[in-house]
Amino acid sequence: MSLLYLIRHAQASFGTANYDCLSDTGNRQADILASWFKRHAAAFDAIYAGTQQRHAQTLAAYLKAHADADLPAPHATDAFNEYDSENILKTLIPEVIREEPAFEKDVLQMLESRRAFQKVYEKIMRRWISRGESGPHLEPWNTYAARVKGGLGRIMAAHGSGSTVAVFTSGGPISVCIQQALDLSDEKTLELTWQIMNASVTRLKYRRNRLMLFGFNDVSHLELEKNSRLLTYR
């Protein structure tokens, strides 16, 4: 059997001009995660990462902590990038408001209220995955999921029996990989995305084309710090 570590990026800068950058808390999370790997985890035979800044910064903390080790060169691939939630929201919110004018109240409050944000976000994301073809400026869910599954398949094909592989990525790709392992519906896969914590570790075992969930959303390395502010979802 081979082992795949799916590592969600540390906390990004939600609510700022550049979300795709680790926050101060995120940098601390990334350092804790890197130190935990150095103390406890097996060496990786291959390392992959999405191409977004938050992936690169979380990986950078790992590489810094292992500067004295002989590490494989990381591979950057957009197969493990997060879906473009900003574009999805901008495209679909006006559609929903036209159909449900009262929805605009939640939209206007979403940056000041986490509850309003989650309400808007969940409604729009559910609409996205149920649309099928999404138009020229919006990638359909099925296309997005197929790209993630393609990246997963290439890793499984390239790294055979006994390999240990790390992927620094986001909640969306992690959920799609779990969908592949557990044969989840698209809706359940989307719901899973919202439960994946920053700097968490999910593990999958694989052999040839068989894929099995081995551990989900582990943040014990953060819990050991006894600081609840380190336990974040966004």
Backbone torsions as a table, in degrees:
resi	resn	phi	psi	omega
1	MET	NA	148.1	173.8
2	SER	-110.5	159.5	-174.2
3	LEU	-125.8	130.2	-179.1
4	LEU	-116.4	120.8	175.6
5	TYR	-95.8	120.4	176.0
6	LEU	-105.1	111.7	-171.1
7	ILE	-110.1	115.6	176.8
8	ARG	-76.6	141.8	178.8
9	HIS	-57.2	154.8	173.8
10	ALA	-69.4	173.3	-172.6
11	GLN	-58.3	129.3	174.9
12	ALA	-90.1	-175.8	-171.9
13	SER	-97.1	70.8	-179.3
14	PHE	-60.5	134.2	176.4
15	GLY	84.1	5.7	178.3
16	THR	-110.3	175.0	-178.2
17	ALA	-65.9	-28.3	178.9
18	ASN	-124.5	90.0	178.5
19	TYR	-61.7	-36.6	-171.9
20	ASP	-78.3	54.9	-179.3
21	CYS	-154.9	134.3	-178.0
22	LEU	-64.6	140.5	173.5
23	SER	-77.4	176.8	175.1
24	ASP	-60.4	-42.7	176.8
25	THR	-63.0	-40.5	179.1
26	GLY	-61.6	-41.1	177.3
27	ASN	-63.0	-38.3	177.3
28	ARG	-66.3	-44.1	177.3
29	GLN	-58.2	-45.2	-178.3
30	ALA	-62.1	-40.1	178.9
31	ASP	-65.9	-41.6	179.2
32	ILE	-64.2	-44.5	178.7
33	LEU	-60.1	-45.8	-179.1
34	ALA	-61.8	-41.8	179.3
35	SER	-65.5	-38.7	178.5
36	TRP	-62.8	-44.6	178.0
37	PHE	-60.8	-40.5	-178.4
38	LYS	-63.6	-36.3	-178.1
39	ARG	-82.2	-34.2	-165.4
40	HIS	-122.3	-27.4	-169.6
41	ALA	-92.1	154.8	175.8
42	ALA	-69.8	157.9	177.6
43	ALA	-67.5	146.0	179.5
44	PHE	-90.5	137.1	175.3
45	ASP	-82.3	-22.7	177.8
46	ALA	-152.8	148.0	179.4
47	ILE	-130.0	128.7	178.1
48	TYR	-122.8	157.4	176.0
49	ALA	-153.4	149.3	168.9
50	GLY	-65.2	171.2	-175.3
51	THR	-97.0	3.7	-179.5
52	GLN	-80.4	155.3	-172.8
53	GLN	-59.8	-39.7	-178.3
54	ARG	-65.6	-30.1	174.7
55	HIS	-69.0	-47.4	-178.1
56	ALA	-62.0	-38.7	-178.6
57	GLN	-70.9	-38.2	177.1
58	THR	-66.6	-41.6	175.6
59	LEU	-63.7	-39.7	-178.6
60	ALA	-59.4	-38.4	177.3
61	ALA	-62.9	-40.0	177.3
62	TYR	-63.2	-46.6	-178.6
63	LEU	-63.9	-38.4	178.9
64	LYS	-63.8	-43.1	-179.3
65	ALA	-66.9	-23.3	-178.0
66	HIS	-110.7	29.1	-175.5
67	ALA	-60.7	-25.0	-178.8
68	ASP	-91.1	4.0	-177.5
69	ALA	-103.3	157.4	177.2
70	ASP	-90.2	88.4	-174.2
71	LEU	-94.2	149.9	171.8
72	PRO	-69.6	150.1	178.7
73	ALA	-66.7	128.8	180.0
74	PRO	-66.7	147.1	175.7
75	HIS	-108.0	124.0	175.9
76	ALA	-95.2	132.5	-179.1
77	THR	-148.9	137.6	179.0
78	ASP	-75.6	-2.7	175.5
79	ALA	-61.9	-22.7	-177.8
80	PHE	-113.7	24.2	172.4
81	ASN	-80.3	156.2	175.7
82	GLU	-74.5	154.5	173.6
83	TYR	-66.0	156.9	-174.7
84	ASP	-83.5	80.4	-174.6
85	SER	-65.2	-32.9	179.7
86	GLU	-62.5	-45.7	179.1
87	ASN	-66.9	-37.6	178.4
88	ILE	-61.8	-46.1	179.1
89	LEU	-63.1	-47.2	-178.2
90	LYS	-62.7	-33.7	-177.5
91	THR	-79.0	-41.7	-170.0
92	LEU	-96.1	-23.1	178.8
93	ILE	-57.2	-47.6	179.0
94	PRO	-59.2	-34.9	177.9
95	GLU	-62.2	-45.8	-178.1
96	VAL	-67.2	-39.7	179.3
97	ILE	-62.5	-38.5	177.6
98	ARG	-61.7	-35.8	-179.6
99	GLU	-83.7	-33.7	-177.3
100	GLU	-132.9	84.7	-176.0
101	PRO	-54.5	-32.3	-179.1
102	ALA	-65.4	-19.2	-179.6
103	PHE	-65.0	-23.0	-178.2
104	GLU	-62.2	-29.6	179.2
105	LYS	-60.7	-44.6	178.0
106	ASP	-65.8	-38.2	-179.8
107	VAL	-61.6	-43.4	-178.6
108	LEU	-66.3	-21.9	-177.7
109	GLN	-99.5	-3.0	-166.2
110	MET	-68.4	-26.2	178.5
111	LEU	-84.6	-17.5	178.7
112	GLU	-98.5	-22.9	-175.3
113	SER	-124.6	119.2	177.6
114	ARG	-62.1	-35.2	179.4
115	ARG	-64.3	-44.9	178.8
116	ALA	-65.0	-40.7	179.0
117	PHE	-59.3	-48.3	-177.7
118	GLN	-63.8	-37.6	179.5
119	LYS	-62.9	-46.6	178.9
120	VAL	-65.6	-46.6	-176.0
121	TYR	-59.9	-47.8	-178.5
122	GLU	-64.0	-42.2	-178.7
123	LYS	-63.9	-43.3	-178.4
124	ILE	-70.7	-40.8	179.3
125	MET	-64.9	-38.6	176.8
126	ARG	-63.8	-37.8	178.0
127	ARG	-64.4	-41.4	-179.0
128	TRP	-60.5	-49.3	-175.6
129	ILE	-69.8	-19.6	-178.1
130	SER	-92.9	-3.3	-172.5
131	ARG	-80.0	-26.3	-170.4
132	GLY	74.8	-121.3	176.8
133	GLU	-68.2	132.7	-171.2
134	SER	-113.2	6.9	178.1
135	GLY	97.6	171.6	-172.0
136	PRO	-68.7	-21.5	-174.9
137	HIS	-110.2	9.2	-176.7
138	LEU	-139.3	115.8	-179.8
139	GLU	-67.7	129.2	177.8
140	PRO	-66.7	152.4	176.5
141	TRP	-55.0	-44.8	-176.7
142	ASN	-60.5	-37.4	178.4
143	THR	-68.0	-43.3	178.2
144	TYR	-60.1	-50.7	-177.8
145	ALA	-62.3	-37.4	179.2
146	ALA	-64.1	-35.9	178.7
147	ARG	-66.3	-41.9	178.1
148	VAL	-64.0	-46.3	-178.9
149	LYS	-64.6	-32.4	175.5
150	GLY	-64.9	-42.9	176.8
151	GLY	-63.0	-41.5	177.4
152	LEU	-61.6	-44.9	179.9
153	GLY	-61.9	-38.0	179.6
154	ARG	-67.4	-37.1	176.2
155	ILE	-63.9	-45.8	-178.9
156	MET	-62.3	-36.2	179.9
157	ALA	-73.6	-34.5	-174.6
158	ALA	-82.1	-26.4	-173.5
159	HIS	-124.1	99.4	-170.8
160	GLY	-85.6	-152.5	-170.1
161	SER	-52.4	130.0	176.1
162	GLY	84.5	3.5	-178.7
163	SER	-79.2	152.2	171.8
164	THR	-125.2	120.0	-171.2
165	VAL	-125.9	139.6	176.2
166	ALA	-112.5	141.5	174.1
167	VAL	-129.9	119.2	175.5
168	PHE	-93.3	117.1	-166.7
169	THR	-151.7	-152.9	-177.1
170	SER	-128.7	175.8	-177.2
171	GLY	-63.5	-37.7	-179.5
172	GLY	-60.3	-55.1	177.8
173	PRO	-60.3	-38.0	178.1
174	ILE	-60.6	-43.6	-180.0
175	SER	-64.1	-38.7	179.0
176	VAL	-66.2	-38.4	176.3
177	CYS	-63.5	-40.2	177.1
178	ILE	-67.1	-38.2	175.2
179	GLN	-55.1	-43.2	179.6
180	GLN	-63.4	-37.9	-178.4
181	ALA	-74.2	-37.3	-171.6
182	LEU	-108.6	-0.7	-179.8
183	ASP	57.9	49.2	-179.8
184	LEU	-81.1	157.0	172.5
185	SER	-71.6	163.6	177.3
186	ASP	-61.5	-40.2	-178.6
187	GLU	-64.9	-44.1	178.1
188	LYS	-65.8	-34.5	177.2
189	THR	-63.3	-43.6	178.3
190	LEU	-62.6	-42.7	178.9
191	GLU	-61.9	-36.4	179.0
192	LEU	-63.3	-36.4	-179.3
193	THR	-54.9	-39.7	-174.7
194	TRP	-74.2	-9.2	-180.0
195	GLN	-98.0	-8.2	-174.2
196	ILE	-83.6	124.0	-171.7
197	MET	-89.1	158.3	176.9
198	ASN	-63.4	139.4	178.3
199	ALA	60.7	26.3	177.8
200	SER	-87.7	162.4	-179.3
201	VAL	-123.2	123.9	173.4
202	THR	-116.0	138.4	-177.1
203	ARG	-121.7	139.6	174.8
204	LEU	-124.7	141.7	170.1
205	LYS	-101.5	146.1	176.0
206	TYR	-146.2	152.6	174.2
207	ARG	-146.4	118.1	-173.5
208	ARG	52.4	-115.9	-178.7
209	ASN	-97.0	1.9	-179.9
210	ARG	-87.8	135.8	-177.2
211	LEU	-134.5	129.9	-175.6
212	MET	-134.6	139.1	175.6
213	LEU	-73.7	130.0	-175.8
214	PHE	-118.7	-17.5	178.5
215	GLY	-175.5	141.0	-172.9
216	PHE	-128.4	129.4	163.7
217	ASN	58.0	42.5	-177.1
218	ASP	-77.8	120.9	175.0
219	VAL	-125.0	28.3	-178.4
220	SER	-60.3	-30.8	178.4
221	HIS	-64.1	-30.9	176.0
222	LEU	-82.0	-38.5	-179.5
223	GLU	-62.1	-32.2	179.8
224	LEU	-65.1	-17.9	177.9
225	GLU	-76.2	-14.6	179.3
226	LYS	55.0	45.0	178.3
227	ASN	-137.0	104.7	-174.1
228	SER	-63.2	-20.8	179.8
229	ARG	-69.4	-14.3	177.6
230	LEU	-84.2	-9.6	-177.6
231	LEU	-98.6	97.9	-172.4
232	THR	-129.9	158.6	178.0
233	TYR	-110.7	-25.2	177.8
234	ARG	-152.2	NA	NA
